[in-house]
Amino acid sequence: MARTSKPGAGAIAGVIGSAHTPATKRAETKAERFRRVALSRMDRALKALELVGGLAGTGYESTAEQQVAMFEALLATLEVARSRFEPKPVKFSFAAEVPPEPPQTAA
């Protein structure tokens, strides 16, 4: 008796295939994409910060100047990232200006 596939292969293929078939695939919204990407990036950023914190362990030696430089760089980068989420300033335009009144002539 010939074996056609590995045990469970059909179930796995069914799950993977059903998520990628054109009939059931729908476009990801911007909010869904933000959530997916943000969760992944935040996990990596927080892990990296934990690793930076590990530099305070007894296996390392640093100066106060090095520590200040590290945290100033982190805080500056964080501030730049935060500022990108703030509303953009209104651009300058003459469109909102009131036209000047015409000069009056002497009677």
Secondary structure, 3 states (H helix, E strand, C coil): CCCCCCCCHHHHHHHHHHHHCCCCCCCCCHHHHHHHHHHHHHHHHHHHHHHHHHHHCCCCCCCHHHHHHHHHHHHHHHHHHHHCCCCCCCCCCCCCCCCCCCCCCCC
